[in-house]
Amino acid sequence: MLALRRYFDAVVSTILIWMLIVLLAVMTLQIVLRYGFSTSLIWAEEICRYLLVWVSFLAAVLAYERGEIASVPMLRDALPPNAGLVLAIVANVLGIVLLSVLVYYGFVYANRLGSSPIPAMKFLLGDLFGPDFPVPRVYWVYIALPVGLTLFALRLAMDIVLYARMIGTGARASDLRLATEIEAHG
């Protein structure tokens, strides 16, 4: 399971890195064109805004993996090891329930309101290929929330399995991060 988590995190990291590279390249090009040549790309800010939305929701998965999501582990750490692990499992299950509700309504929202075209793309592609050319819809922006939170829920589920395996070993829930670091570096 630790290998699966490592692979999962590597895939999400790679996607994020490429999104950030594209975002940086487009914004750099936009700045050079605007201030160096007094022209601009009409679609640059919009594409960067949408990429930033995707990056934000995908980065939540990595923030969780690195322990950068706000949490209060005092109670979990004060309990005996097995009780702390059970509490961690319950907390992750509740997190998955909350994320499931957000994912559901995220898809509902995307399906109901995502049919309109991306404004700058409509303008750009309409000029280049005519008004009947198919234009990407804002649906692809709106599904960033359910996709990112689904990946987050999968990551919580992976930790539930690991916490369950740790019960009876004398390990604490906080040892999960240590076990991950030991496997990654040693």
N, C-alpha and C positions, 0 to 999 in steps of 0.2 A: 504494500500500500504506500510505503514511503517513496518507492520508485515511481509509482503512478502520480503521486503528489508532485514530485520533482519534475516529471515530464509535463504535467498539467501547467505548473507554474512557468516552465520554460516556454511552452507554446504561447501562453498569455503574455509573457515578457517580450517574446519576439514580435508578436502582433503590435504590442504597445510601442516598441522601439521603432518599427517601420511607420506606424501612424505618426509618431513624433518627428521622425525624419522628414516625412512628406509635409507635415505641418510647418516645420522649420524652413524647408526649402521653398514652399509656396510663399510664406510670409517674407522671407529674405528676397525672393524675386519681386514680390509686390513692393517692398521698400526701395529696392534698387530702381525699379521701373518708375515709381512715383517720384522719388527725389533726384534720381540721376537723369531720367529721360522725360519727365513731366507727362507721363502716361501711367495707366494702371490696368490691372486685370479686373474686369467687372465681377468676376466670380471668386476672387481670392479670399476675401473676408468671410464670405458665406461658407466656403469649403472648410476654411480653418475653424470657423465656429462649430460646424458639424463634427469635424474631427476631434475637437476639444471635448464635445459632449461624449463621443465614443470613448475617448481616452479616460475621461473622468469615471465612467461606469466600469470600464475594464480594469482600471488601476485600483479600484476598491478590492479586487481579488488579491492583488499583490500587497496592498496595505494590510489586509488581514493576515496574509502569510508571514509578513514581517513583524506582526504584532503592533502595527501602527493604528489600528482601529481602537477607539476608546473602549476600555473595559475596566471593571473593578474586580480584580481577582482576589481581594482580601478574604472574602468568605470562603471561596473555593480553596484557597491555600491554607486557611485556618482549620479546615476540616481534616479528618483522617484521609489518607490517600484514596481509598476506594470511594468514600463519600464525595470527595472532591471531584473524582472522575465522573461519578454519576451526575453531580451538579453540572459539570461541563457538558455532558451529553444532553441533559435537559435544556441547558441554555442554548446549545446548538440546534436542538429540535425546535425550540421556540423561535430561534432565528430563522430556520428554514420555513416555518409556518408564516412568519411575517413576510419573508422574501417571496413566498409563493403567492400571497395576496397581492403584493406589489407587482409581481410578474404578470399575474392574471389581468389586473387593471391596466398595466402598461400595454399589454397586447390589445385589450379592449379599446383603449385610447388610440393606439396606432392604427387599428383597423377602422375605427370610426372617423378619425380626422386625418389620416395619412394619405388620402387620395389626391390631395392637391399637389401640383408640381413644385419642385424646388425653384423659387423665383429667379435666381440668377441663371440657372441652367435653362429655364424656359426661354429667357431672353436671349441667351447665347446660342443655344441649339436651334431656336426658332429663326434667328437671323442666318445661321449657317445652312440649315437644312430645310427650312420652311416650317410653317405653323403646325403641320400635321406630324412632325417628327416626334417619336415617343421620348418623353422627358422623365428622368428619375423623379420619383415621388418623395415627399417628406416622410413617408412611412419608414424609409430606410434610416432616417434620423431618429424617429420616435421609438423604434425598436431597440435603440441602444440601452435604454433602461431595462426592459425585460431580458435582453441577452446578457448584459453585464450582471444583473442580479441572479439570473439562472446559474451562471458560472460561479458566482459567490455561494449560492446554495449548494452546488456540487462540491465546492471546497469544504463547506461546513460538514457535508455528509461524509466526506473522506476522513475528516477529523473525528467524527462520531465513531467510525469503524476502528480507528486507531485507539481512541479512548476506551472503547469496549474491550479491545485486545489487551490493554494495559491493566484492566481490573484484575486484582489478585496478584499482581507482580510486585506490589509495594511502591510502584512508581506514582508520581503525582502528575496532575494534568499539566503543570508547568514544565514537566520533563519532556513533553511532546516536542516543544520547540528545540530543546537541547538534543533530543534524539535525531531530529531533522538536521541540525547543524553538524552533529557528529558524523552522520551518514554522508552529508554533502562534502565535508572536508577531510574525512578520515577513512 
